[in-house]
Amino acid sequence: MIGFGFTPEQLALRDSVARLCGRFDADYWRQTDESGAFPEAFVAAMAEGGWFGTAMPVEVGGSGLGLTEAALMMQAVAESGAGFTGASAMHLNIFGPMPIVKFGTDAQKARSIPRLISGEDKMCFAVTEPDSGLDTASLTTQAVRQGDGWVINGRKVWTTMAQRANKILIIARTTPRDQVRKPTEGLSLFYTDFDRRRITATVIPKMGRKAVESNSVFIDGLEVSGDDLVGEEGKGFHYLLAGLNPERVLIGAEAIGLGRAALGRATQYAKERIVFGRPIGQNQGLAHPLAKSWMALEAAHLMTFRAAALFDAGEDCGAEANAAKYLGGEAGFQACETAILTHGGMGYAKDYHVERYFRESMIARIAPISREMICNYIAERVLGLPKSY
């Protein structure tokens, strides 16, 4: 049974990230949220500090650390008040390139990973499609052979950072579905240039995290070379699976960080706000929800870092990673809701910042997988119940 305790080095990493994030105050994040301006200064500071390479191998310029360190870093970012705006601005660089690291050629890794770590290249990840959603095996974007390469045509949706990216990691069907034994076969993964002559990205107006945009993407005749194929042709779906558990752990950690940011602001307000001659935090009707939020966040934290410890030890962590994402998302949302209600009417005001946290807290309940699908996974894989879909 894998337990965990943070080492002095891991705690120092977390504290270093927190100090860097302290240079970007709540007003900075409010301004990015209202204007939609990408947090360039923050991302540049994180890249300069080498944090994009936290989980990347040493041989390609990374720090060679594990998921535990990456989760601690991303949690510290969100907890600083940056929330999902700050976390999402760098999230893709942390584990997004892992399919290239694990399955790419030495040449692919050498020419792509160092540029992602330094921030010279900016990537987006194109998986989800309008008509397939979580059913990745049903995607219809096609890559058709042309000489030594392929031509890709299709549509993607909820592609983050497509307005800024110069690189795209994209999954497409290279063998028609009726010609494979399983629908998960015949899908291939490509890492290539984001050619804006062939790719159109349209921003999706959304509820929160305005500064880190999501897009509908239309691909028309995108030519990719044979060197752009990641791993073997037809195995792209399996390469994606290798990155699912780390992504769930990171999202859970970020949601917990966001919840802690909200809880911190709510607790301070409850100490300072005087009504009927006493601080409102003296009333159990407000104190108890705050206490429950703390307990829920800490419980989710334990599951999240148990999942990270299992992953770093090379053990199966599917159930724990999914539970971490679910529990972190729920605890973060509840903490943000409690923060709004603790502030009363002021919780609705932008000056107090918790309304932004609340809007962003919905992200971890929806993406990258729904709560209901996680419950399906636990029911089937852990409890042994019949598959429901």
Secondary structure as UniProt FT lines:
FT   HELIX           8..21
FT   TURN            22..23
FT   HELIX           26..35
FT   HELIX           40..48
FT   TURN            49..50
FT   HELIX           51..53
FT   TURN            54..55
FT   HELIX           58..60
FT   HELIX           67..77
FT   HELIX           78..82
FT   HELIX           83..95
FT   TURN            96..97
FT   HELIX           98..103
FT   HELIX           106..118
FT   STRAND          123..126
FT   TURN            130..134
FT   HELIX           136..138
FT   STRAND          142..146
FT   TURN            147..148
FT   STRAND          149..160
FT   TURN            161..164
FT   STRAND          167..173
FT   HELIX           177..179
FT   TURN            183..184
FT   STRAND          187..193
FT   TURN            196..198
FT   STRAND          199..203
FT   TURN            210..211
FT   STRAND          214..224
FT   HELIX           226..228
FT   STRAND          229..230
FT   TURN            233..234
FT   HELIX           236..241
FT   TURN            242..243
FT   HELIX           244..272
FT   STRAND          274..275
FT   TURN            276..277
FT   STRAND          278..279
FT   HELIX           280..282
FT   HELIX           284..312
FT   TURN            313..314
FT   HELIX           318..343
FT   HELIX           344..348
FT   HELIX           350..352
FT   HELIX           354..361
FT   HELIX           363..366
FT   HELIX           371..377
FT   HELIX           378..382
//
